[in-house]
Amino acid sequence: MTRGRKILTWSLASLVLLLAALVVFIATFDWNLIKPTLNEKVSAALNRPFAINGNLAVAWRREEGEEGWRAWIPWPRFSAEDITLGNPEWTAGKTKASEFASLERIEFRLAPLPLLWQTIRIPQIKLTQPRADLLRLADGRANWDFDLPASDSDEPSAWQLDIREIGFDKGSVSLDDQRLKTRLEVLVDPLGKPVPFGQLAGKALATGDAANAQDYVFGWKVKGTYKGQALAGSGKVGGMLALQDGSKPFPLQAEVSAGSTRAAVVGTLTDPLNLGALDLRLKLSGTSMANLYPLTGITLPDTPAYSTDGHLLARLKEEGGALFRYENFNGKVGASDLHGSLTFVARQPRPKLSGKLTSEQLRFADLNGHLIANRRFKPGEYLGGELAGRTEMPPQVPIHVSLDILDPGPKAVNYSLSFHSPE
């Protein structure tokens, strides 16, 4: 063997031994040794106490579903137990909770190859028994807002974080929002048996992308006050939240009461990371539509008791403001029946409510007793021809009433509604 070949052989052997030693070191390294340093670094980065109090471990395994040479590359799987994240200093004496959030356990795996092009890709994160205590003071300070240290560079980081799914377990969330006069406690528990989406949503909603919706696997309960009104509710949700994949809608079901208002919804949430879209069947009832303002921010007239059942679609990231469409609904307001579709756009400076409605029996007093019904008039005062002078409207006469109203008050909303008699 020539001298050159000996050098090459020894070099390759040394490299193989070095790699083998590195693999053995990584596989057997006690990651708990770095916990003090890791806790200190994360606490400094978040400007609040952070700690992994339990075991920290990394396991290496080949990823299922990978093909070709990629199937031979092991992925690191991280797990940590008993994690706590504290509150900012200004919360001292203002909350009973000692921590902002805690986890019994977190698990996730990391794709190694995307690191080469500065992407941290995490296909799935699993959270076990998460707990969060949210606080916002009347002055607007909130413990979910993080005061991060200023960066030395004005340039944005070249690294990208790509989290695909979040799975969760039994958990709880409390909210004390002094600005909204809201105090809520939410509890989430696994169901004894998964419930198929179509079983609750029905065939009308279980179509298109919603046909791929996962089963309901968790039940939840909420109790407290919302904007000063007593609130209570319960429902069901799925177990895996797809943050970016629009083809995997997250199932929702809820029955909630707030004051005299009752709401029942069933449907899906899509692209939650970007507040993408809602597709729900919505049933709503109450003693007056005016009571919806604290809940929705929409100014509606003071009406008799009402009920409605329809299809709610929402696009929350539209350029002109969040868009809500309540389609093909059937409802009653007092003695009047209403059917049709409404569109609400949360635009600035004034939101707009528009729609087309039909009615078999429409009493103006049911829509707004003070502004419309008190105007005394007979049909003959406005109709000509054969109908002139009549004091009663024949039932077969078609009517088309259009309203385009601007509410000039501090809670101003533009309305553009048209009422048609059924054909």
Phi, psi and omega in degrees: 000130181289163180299321181297319180292323178298317180297316180296317180297313179295325179295314179295318179297319179296320180296316179297316179297321179296316178296318179297318179296322179295317179297315179297319180298313181295319183291331185252359184293137176274101185290347177295341179294334182266359183302313180303316179293317180297315179300318181295316182294316181293319178300318179293322182290327183263352181060035175197158186295133175228141180206136165262106186271340182255206185287142174239125185217154175227127176239146182248125179215153175287144185277130176290141178094346176285149183236162177064213183293336179295334181294342182269352182273120179286146177254141174282137176242115185263143173216143178216148184236148177056070181257136178229144175231120186280177178270158172294162187298328185291349180278353182303125180081357183250356178210148178280340182285131180278344183227154174283317182206155176212156179222137173287324182198147173227139178226139173201158177241152187239129176282120186284322186297318179300342177299334180294331176247034169059044176234125176265100184257120179240105183299326185202138172242133177248124180250128180251123180048061175288148177219131178225138176240104186263138182222132170226128180277168180297334180278001176100348178293132182228140182282355173270357172269126184258128177270085185279145178300146180294142179279148178290338182244140176280347182285137176293152181295142178282347181279144178238141177256124184235096178255123186272312185219150174235123175254146183223167183237192175309132182199183182206153177221133171244144180229125173238096183250099184286336177291319180266004184052052186231132174224118184227149173231121182245130178240136180238130180225146176295142172285154178296328182212135179302145179248122180301142182302314183296337181294325179264324186278332183084170184292328184298324181268334184276056179229167179060222179297329181296339177296339179268003182299140180289169177289158169284125182235350179232144170255153180220156176223145177226144179209144178151213178230143177233117183051042176084352180259138177299135182226138176210148180188171177206166180178196182222152177218169175281181184249352183226119183264111178277113188282334187231340185275107181292346179275000180238074181293148183265124185282141178229146171209135184206147168230117189228142172238135178224110186063234179266005183263137177239136179224141175226128181228151172210134182164214187222154171244129182242142177053061185295334181298325180254017184047057190290288191206152172239142177223101191224148162270126186238125170248132185222139177208157180181179182277337178199140177295335180299334181288353179281345185300312180299334183272325188245338186081005180260125178280119180234157183292159175282113188238169168292181180303144184223162171206149182207152181217119182199191185250115181259124174242135181225135171240108193271354183238035178286151183299319183272009182117158181304138185245128177236131177236124177252102194255146171049048181267156173236131183208172176226139173230110186061236178264002182265146172253143180227139179217149177144211183219145178233149176232131177238127178243121181276062183269169178246147004278345180232132174291164182228134174245122180224162179176171175235126186234152171235157182206138172280322178222115183240117174254120180301330180298331179286334182276319176193093188301331186272322189271335187243309191293335182283353175278111184277125175202159176248151179306323183296340180287344185238349184250144179250189176068219184294338183272350185299136176086352180286146178261351177231145179272121176300138185296338183275355182282123178288143177233154176217107181251123178249136177237130174228098192243138170248118175277110187277002184286183181294340178254044191297138174220136172279132176243139172218095186238141175236137179247132179235146170283150179298145178285000000 
